[in-house]
Amino acid sequence: MADQTGPAGTARRIARELPDIRYTLERLPTLARRLVEQLDEHERTPPPPNRRVDRDRERRQFRLLAGAAGLVAGALLIGLDADPAWLGWLLSAAGLLGLWLGRPPSP
């Protein structure tokens, strides 16, 4: 084990991976330039007109995810007979509330 993780093993691993490391380092300036260009392009692009709709959708998705997590956690606590027992029921109720709040808007 010491032979694989020690200085000699590390040197062998670096020597073996040197072509990949070299390839990555050669591409790094190009990738960095592309990233900067994309960020610059993103800053010049005006925000979409329906940003409020996107925010509402993100909030619904978060509520659905939090609700599902709360429901699963509550069910696990109830199933495992964890103390205090009311905590599982509380998490389950909070999860159901989160799922209800995250429901899609009615047409």
C-alpha positions as CSV (number, residue, x, y, z in Angstrom):
1,M,0.0,0.0,0.0
2,A,2.8,2.4,0.9
3,D,4.4,1.6,-2.5
4,Q,1.2,2.8,-4.3
5,T,0.5,5.8,-2.2
6,G,4.0,7.0,-1.4
7,P,6.2,9.3,-3.4
8,A,7.3,6.6,-5.8
9,G,3.7,5.5,-6.5
10,T,2.7,9.1,-7.0
11,A,5.5,9.7,-9.4
12,R,4.6,6.6,-11.5
13,R,0.9,7.7,-11.6
14,I,1.9,11.2,-12.8
15,A,4.2,9.8,-15.4
16,R,1.4,7.5,-16.6
17,E,-1.1,10.4,-16.7
18,L,1.3,12.9,-18.2
19,P,-0.1,12.9,-21.7
20,D,-3.7,13.6,-20.4
21,I,-2.4,16.3,-18.1
22,R,-0.4,17.9,-21.0
23,Y,-3.5,17.8,-23.3
24,T,-5.7,19.4,-20.7
25,L,-3.1,22.1,-20.0
26,E,-2.7,22.9,-23.7
27,R,-6.5,23.4,-24.0
28,L,-6.9,25.4,-20.9
29,P,-6.2,28.9,-22.4
30,T,-8.8,28.2,-25.2
31,L,-11.4,27.0,-22.7
32,A,-10.8,30.0,-20.5
33,R,-11.1,32.4,-23.4
34,R,-14.4,30.8,-24.5
35,L,-15.7,31.0,-20.9
36,V,-14.9,34.7,-20.7
37,E,-16.6,35.3,-24.1
38,Q,-19.7,33.4,-23.0
39,L,-19.9,35.4,-19.8
40,D,-19.4,38.7,-21.7
41,E,-22.2,37.6,-24.1
42,H,-24.4,36.8,-21.2
43,E,-23.9,40.2,-19.6
44,R,-24.8,42.0,-22.9
45,T,-28.0,40.0,-23.4
46,P,-31.1,41.7,-22.0
47,P,-33.0,39.7,-19.4
48,P,-36.0,37.8,-20.7
49,P,-39.3,39.7,-20.4
50,N,-41.0,37.0,-18.4
51,R,-38.6,36.8,-15.5
52,R,-41.5,36.7,-13.0
53,V,-42.8,33.5,-14.6
54,D,-39.4,31.9,-14.3
55,R,-39.1,32.9,-10.6
56,D,-42.6,31.5,-9.9
57,R,-41.7,28.2,-11.6
58,E,-38.4,27.9,-9.6
59,R,-40.3,28.5,-6.4
60,R,-42.9,25.8,-7.3
61,Q,-40.1,23.4,-8.1
62,F,-38.3,24.1,-4.8
63,R,-41.6,23.7,-2.9
64,L,-42.2,20.3,-4.6
65,L,-38.7,19.1,-3.9
66,A,-38.8,20.2,-0.3
67,G,-42.3,18.7,0.1
68,A,-41.2,15.4,-1.3
69,A,-38.1,15.4,0.9
70,G,-40.2,16.2,4.0
71,L,-42.8,13.5,3.1
72,V,-40.0,10.9,2.7
73,A,-38.2,11.9,5.9
74,G,-41.5,11.9,7.8
75,A,-42.4,8.4,6.5
76,L,-39.0,7.1,7.4
77,L,-39.3,8.5,10.9
78,I,-42.7,7.0,11.4
79,G,-41.7,3.7,9.9
80,L,-38.6,3.5,12.2
81,D,-40.6,4.4,15.3
82,A,-38.2,7.3,16.0
83,D,-38.6,9.3,19.2
84,P,-40.3,11.7,19.4
85,A,-43.1,10.2,17.3
86,W,-44.7,13.5,16.5
87,L,-41.7,14.6,14.6
88,G,-42.4,12.1,11.8
89,W,-46.0,13.2,11.6
90,L,-45.0,16.9,11.6
91,L,-42.5,16.3,8.8
92,S,-45.1,14.4,6.8
93,A,-47.6,17.1,7.2
94,A,-45.1,19.8,6.2
95,G,-44.2,17.6,3.2
96,L,-47.8,17.4,2.1
97,L,-48.1,21.2,2.5
98,G,-45.0,21.7,0.4
99,L,-46.4,19.4,-2.3
100,W,-49.7,21.3,-2.2
101,L,-48.0,24.7,-2.4
102,G,-45.8,23.5,-5.3
103,R,-48.7,22.3,-7.4
104,P,-49.0,23.8,-10.9
105,P,-51.3,26.8,-11.2
106,S,-54.9,26.1,-12.4
107,P,-55.5,27.2,-16.0
